[in-house]
């Protein structure tokens, strides 16, 4: 029979209470090393539960989460890599824009556009090319009044004396260049019945020659009468 003296009992009771009051360290919930050798674990070292990773030897500890929630019980999961898209299966899979390849695909909408001052018109849909990407039409470009800053589509859209050039109304009045006036086609001398036309300066030269010839003939005739 073991006798416990009152003093010894008090000592044992004090030691037991002290051991009970010692702070106990919480174990970290860790996952087995992943394929790359990293170990994932949770820790409340910053006052809140967060997920960390480290090398198998404990080095390279890096926090992965940072929020007010208590993050715990990490686990490694395989990364799911989606299969590459298959062009032609009628299913649009990124990075495809359309599928299947065809002309005028409803998956490739297009609209008219400006190439100022011209309006380029095209139909509602482009083509789905062989690589399952949209190919858009170039369009047919021209002047349309009120579109893309175009003032006119023909000279009839301009004021009298003006004409349409490059979707813009410009003055049709002859402009003096180097002392000569460049006349528009309508102001030039009309063609003769034979289809040829005589420029104004050619007619003037012919008139002067005829006048000189007449004066010469008159002088010769007067001289003969004077000496008769």
C-alpha contacts under 8 A as a table, 3 or more apart, distances in Angstrom:
res1	aa1	res2	aa2	distance
4	X	8	X	6.31
4	X	9	X	6.26
5	X	8	X	5.28
5	X	9	X	6.25
6	X	9	X	5.18
6	X	10	X	6.37
7	X	10	X	5.29
7	X	11	X	6.47
8	X	11	X	5.06
8	X	12	X	6.31
9	X	12	X	5.17
9	X	13	X	6.14
10	X	13	X	5.14
10	X	14	X	6.26
11	X	14	X	5.20
11	X	15	X	6.38
12	X	15	X	5.17
12	X	16	X	6.24
13	X	16	X	5.20
13	X	17	X	6.26
14	X	17	X	5.25
14	X	18	X	6.14
15	X	18	X	5.05
15	X	19	X	6.21
16	X	19	X	5.24
16	X	20	X	6.26
17	X	20	X	5.08
17	X	21	X	6.23
18	X	21	X	5.14
18	X	22	X	6.37
19	X	22	X	5.26
28	X	41	X	6.20
28	X	42	X	5.78
28	X	43	X	6.08
29	X	41	X	5.42
29	X	42	X	5.68
29	X	43	X	7.92
29	X	72	X	7.19
29	X	73	X	5.83
29	X	74	X	7.33
30	X	39	X	6.89
30	X	40	X	5.50
30	X	41	X	3.98
30	X	42	X	6.66
30	X	73	X	7.15
30	X	74	X	6.64
30	X	75	X	7.89
31	X	39	X	6.09
31	X	40	X	5.28
31	X	41	X	6.22
31	X	73	X	7.87
31	X	74	X	6.17
31	X	75	X	5.44
31	X	76	X	6.94
32	X	39	X	6.06
32	X	40	X	7.39
32	X	75	X	7.97
32	X	76	X	7.86
33	X	36	X	7.52
33	X	37	X	5.10
33	X	38	X	5.11
33	X	39	X	4.49
33	X	40	X	7.24
33	X	56	X	7.05
34	X	37	X	5.21
34	X	38	X	5.49
34	X	39	X	6.57
34	X	76	X	6.26
35	X	38	X	7.55
37	X	55	X	6.46
37	X	56	X	6.48
38	X	53	X	6.30
38	X	54	X	5.57
38	X	55	X	4.96
38	X	56	X	6.27
39	X	53	X	5.41
39	X	54	X	5.28
39	X	55	X	5.97
39	X	56	X	6.02
40	X	51	X	7.02
40	X	52	X	5.72
40	X	53	X	4.34
40	X	54	X	6.62
40	X	74	X	6.10
40	X	75	X	6.99
40	X	76	X	7.67
41	X	51	X	5.74
41	X	52	X	5.31
41	X	53	X	6.10
41	X	72	X	7.72
41	X	73	X	7.31
41	X	74	X	5.99
42	X	49	X	6.42
42	X	50	X	5.44
42	X	51	X	4.37
42	X	52	X	5.79
42	X	71	X	7.06
42	X	72	X	5.30
42	X	73	X	6.72
42	X	74	X	6.81
43	X	46	X	7.96
43	X	48	X	7.69
43	X	49	X	5.37
43	X	50	X	5.61
43	X	51	X	6.57
43	X	52	X	7.27
43	X	72	X	7.79
44	X	47	X	5.14
44	X	48	X	4.70
44	X	49	X	4.23
44	X	50	X	6.26
45	X	48	X	7.05
45	X	49	X	7.64
46	X	49	X	7.68
48	X	68	X	7.13
48	X	69	X	7.66
48	X	70	X	6.10
49	X	69	X	7.42
49	X	70	X	4.53
49	X	71	X	5.08
49	X	72	X	6.39
50	X	63	X	7.11
50	X	64	X	7.46
50	X	65	X	5.63
50	X	66	X	6.60
50	X	67	X	7.88
50	X	70	X	6.47
50	X	71	X	4.84
50	X	72	X	6.54
51	X	63	X	6.02
51	X	64	X	5.51
51	X	65	X	5.52
51	X	71	X	6.11
51	X	72	X	6.38
51	X	74	X	6.73
52	X	61	X	6.58
52	X	62	X	5.39
52	X	63	X	4.23
52	X	64	X	5.28
52	X	65	X	7.36
53	X	60	X	7.68
53	X	61	X	5.52
53	X	62	X	5.35
53	X	63	X	6.51
53	X	64	X	7.05
54	X	57	X	7.84
54	X	58	X	5.70
54	X	59	X	5.79
54	X	60	X	5.06
54	X	61	X	4.27
54	X	62	X	6.37
55	X	58	X	5.27
55	X	59	X	5.28
55	X	60	X	5.89
55	X	61	X	7.18
56	X	59	X	7.43
58	X	61	X	6.92
63	X	66	X	7.58
65	X	71	X	7.58
67	X	70	X	7.95
85	X	93	X	5.53
85	X	94	X	6.94
85	X	95	X	7.77
85	X	96	X	7.54
86	X	89	X	6.22
86	X	93	X	7.73
87	X	90	X	7.58
87	X	91	X	7.96
87	X	96	X	7.78
87	X	99	X	6.45
87	X	100	X	6.79
87	X	101	X	7.96
87	X	130	X	7.96
87	X	131	X	6.69
87	X	132	X	5.91
88	X	91	X	7.65
88	X	99	X	5.87
88	X	100	X	4.65
88	X	101	X	6.60
88	X	132	X	7.56
89	X	99	X	6.93
89	X	100	X	6.47
90	X	99	X	4.80
90	X	100	X	4.81
91	X	99	X	5.91
91	X	100	X	7.54
92	X	96	X	5.77
92	X	97	X	6.63
92	X	98	X	5.66
92	X	99	X	5.48
93	X	96	X	5.41
93	X	97	X	7.90
94	X	97	X	7.37
96	X	99	X	7.36
96	X	132	X	5.58
96	X	133	X	5.98
97	X	107	X	7.39
97	X	108	X	7.80
97	X	132	X	6.10
97	X	133	X	4.95
97	X	134	X	6.23
98	X	101	X	7.17
98	X	105	X	7.82
98	X	107	X	5.70
98	X	108	X	7.17
98	X	128	X	6.02
98	X	132	X	5.15
98	X	133	X	5.81
98	X	134	X	6.64
99	X	128	X	7.03
99	X	132	X	5.49
100	X	128	X	7.12
100	X	132	X	6.65
101	X	105	X	7.93
101	X	127	X	7.57
101	X	128	X	4.62
101	X	129	X	5.27
101	X	130	X	5.36
101	X	131	X	7.48
101	X	132	X	5.74
102	X	105	X	6.03
102	X	127	X	6.01
102	X	128	X	5.09
102	X	129	X	6.73
103	X	126	X	6.92
103	X	127	X	4.32
103	X	128	X	6.04
103	X	129	X	7.87
104	X	108	X	7.54
104	X	124	X	7.94
104	X	125	X	4.92
104	X	126	X	5.05
104	X	127	X	4.79
104	X	128	X	7.25
105	X	108	X	5.53
105	X	109	X	7.62
105	X	125	X	5.91
105	X	126	X	6.12
105	X	127	X	5.39
105	X	128	X	5.78
106	X	109	X	6.07
106	X	125	X	5.98
106	X	126	X	7.88
107	X	125	X	7.80
107	X	128	X	7.78
107	X	134	X	7.96
108	X	125	X	5.55
108	X	126	X	5.23
108	X	127	X	6.59
108	X	128	X	6.87
108	X	134	X	5.63
108	X	135	X	7.71
108	X	136	X	7.65
109	X	124	X	5.90
109	X	125	X	4.47
109	X	126	X	6.16
110	X	122	X	7.68
110	X	123	X	7.26
110	X	124	X	5.44
110	X	125	X	5.26
110	X	126	X	6.20
110	X	136	X	6.93
111	X	121	X	7.56
111	X	122	X	6.52
111	X	123	X	7.06
111	X	124	X	6.14
111	X	125	X	7.92
112	X	119	X	7.26
112	X	120	X	5.71
112	X	121	X	4.77
112	X	122	X	5.74
112	X	123	X	7.96
112	X	139	X	7.54
113	X	119	X	6.19
113	X	120	X	5.42
113	X	121	X	6.92
114	X	117	X	7.10
114	X	118	X	6.04
114	X	119	X	4.82
114	X	120	X	5.97
114	X	147	X	7.94
114	X	148	X	5.56
115	X	118	X	5.15
115	X	119	X	6.15
115	X	120	X	6.81
115	X	141	X	7.90
115	X	148	X	7.30
116	X	119	X	7.00
116	X	148	X	5.31
116	X	149	X	6.77
116	X	150	X	7.69
117	X	143	X	7.07
117	X	147	X	7.76
117	X	148	X	5.07
117	X	149	X	5.50
117	X	150	X	5.20
117	X	166	X	7.64
117	X	167	X	6.42
118	X	141	X	5.79
118	X	142	X	5.02
118	X	143	X	5.13
118	X	144	X	7.27
118	X	147	X	7.75
118	X	148	X	6.14
118	X	150	X	6.87
118	X	167	X	7.32
119	X	141	X	5.28
119	X	142	X	5.53
119	X	143	X	6.15
119	X	144	X	6.56
119	X	147	X	6.52
119	X	148	X	6.09
120	X	138	X	7.79
120	X	139	X	5.15
120	X	140	X	5.08
120	X	141	X	3.88
120	X	142	X	6.51
121	X	139	X	4.97
121	X	140	X	5.18
121	X	141	X	6.21
122	X	137	X	6.62
122	X	138	X	7.36
122	X	139	X	4.57
122	X	140	X	6.55
123	X	126	X	7.70
125	X	136	X	7.69
126	X	134	X	6.64
126	X	135	X	5.77
126	X	136	X	4.54
126	X	137	X	5.93
127	X	134	X	5.80
127	X	135	X	5.12
127	X	136	X	6.34
127	X	137	X	7.93
128	X	131	X	7.97
128	X	132	X	5.78
128	X	133	X	5.66
128	X	134	X	4.73
128	X	135	X	6.09
129	X	132	X	5.35
129	X	133	X	5.44
129	X	134	X	5.97
129	X	135	X	6.10
130	X	133	X	7.37
142	X	153	X	7.96
143	X	147	X	7.85
143	X	150	X	6.19
143	X	152	X	6.71
143	X	153	X	4.89
143	X	166	X	7.75
143	X	167	X	5.44
144	X	147	X	5.60
144	X	148	X	7.91
144	X	150	X	6.14
144	X	151	X	7.86
144	X	152	X	6.68
144	X	153	X	5.56
144	X	167	X	7.75
145	X	149	X	7.78
145	X	150	X	5.23
145	X	151	X	5.38
145	X	152	X	5.09
145	X	153	X	6.09
145	X	167	X	7.96
146	X	149	X	6.21
146	X	150	X	5.76
146	X	151	X	6.56
147	X	150	X	5.62
150	X	153	X	7.61
150	X	167	X	5.04
150	X	168	X	6.33
151	X	157	X	7.74
151	X	167	X	5.64
151	X	168	X	5.11
151	X	169	X	6.42
152	X	155	X	7.04
152	X	157	X	5.26
152	X	158	X	6.65
152	X	164	X	6.05
152	X	167	X	4.98
152	X	168	X	5.83
152	X	169	X	6.48
153	X	157	X	6.69
153	X	164	X	6.87
153	X	167	X	5.77
154	X	157	X	5.73
154	X	158	X	7.58
154	X	163	X	7.49
154	X	164	X	5.32
154	X	167	X	7.74
155	X	158	X	5.29
155	X	162	X	7.00
155	X	163	X	4.48
155	X	164	X	4.47
155	X	169	X	7.41
156	X	159	X	7.69
156	X	163	X	7.74
156	X	164	X	7.97
157	X	164	X	7.55
158	X	162	X	5.78
158	X	163	X	6.08
158	X	164	X	6.64
158	X	169	X	5.77
159	X	162	X	5.52
159	X	163	X	7.81
161	X	171	X	6.42
161	X	172	X	5.30
161	X	173	X	6.60
162	X	169	X	6.16
162	X	170	X	5.45
162	X	171	X	4.39
162	X	172	X	4.67
162	X	173	X	7.54
163	X	169	X	5.44
163	X	170	X	5.46
163	X	171	X	6.29
163	X	172	X	5.78
164	X	167	X	6.06
164	X	168	X	5.47
164	X	169	X	4.53
164	X	170	X	6.22
165	X	168	X	5.29
165	X	169	X	6.20
165	X	170	X	6.64
172	X	184	X	7.54
173	X	184	X	7.97
174	X	181	X	5.98
174	X	182	X	5.42
174	X	183	X	5.21
174	X	184	X	6.61
175	X	181	X	5.75
175	X	182	X	5.93
175	X	183	X	7.81
176	X	179	X	5.98
176	X	180	X	5.41
176	X	181	X	4.33
176	X	182	X	6.40
177	X	180	X	5.36
177	X	181	X	6.16
177	X	182	X	7.09
183	X	186	X	7.98
183	X	187	X	6.00
183	X	188	X	6.62
184	X	187	X	5.52
184	X	188	X	6.89
185	X	188	X	5.52
188	X	199	X	7.65
189	X	197	X	6.62
189	X	198	X	6.70
189	X	199	X	6.21
189	X	200	X	6.97
190	X	197	X	6.26
191	X	194	X	7.74
191	X	195	X	5.58
191	X	196	X	5.34
191	X	197	X	4.20
191	X	198	X	7.35
192	X	195	X	5.30
192	X	196	X	5.47
192	X	197	X	5.65
192	X	198	X	7.97
193	X	196	X	7.42
198	X	202	X	6.35
198	X	203	X	6.83
199	X	202	X	5.45
199	X	203	X	6.78
200	X	203	X	5.29
200	X	204	X	6.38
201	X	204	X	5.00
201	X	205	X	6.19
202	X	205	X	5.17
202	X	206	X	6.28
203	X	206	X	5.13
203	X	207	X	6.27
204	X	207	X	5.15
204	X	208	X	6.29
205	X	208	X	5.19
205	X	209	X	6.27
206	X	209	X	5.18
206	X	210	X	6.29
207	X	210	X	5.17
207	X	211	X	6.26
208	X	211	X	5.09
208	X	212	X	6.24
209	X	212	X	5.18
209	X	213	X	6.19
210	X	213	X	5.13
210	X	214	X	6.22
211	X	214	X	5.13
211	X	215	X	6.24
212	X	215	X	5.18
212	X	216	X	6.19
213	X	216	X	5.16
213	X	217	X	6.24
214	X	217	X	5.16
214	X	218	X	6.18
215	X	218	X	5.09
215	X	219	X	6.19
216	X	219	X	5.21
216	X	220	X	6.27
217	X	220	X	5.21
217	X	221	X	6.19
218	X	221	X	5.12
218	X	222	X	6.15
219	X	222	X	5.14
219	X	223	X	6.14
220	X	223	X	5.17
220	X	224	X	6.43
221	X	224	X	5.34
221	X	225	X	6.56
222	X	225	X	5.27
222	X	226	X	6.21
223	X	226	X	5.03
223	X	227	X	6.42
224	X	227	X	5.48
224	X	228	X	6.18
225	X	228	X	5.22
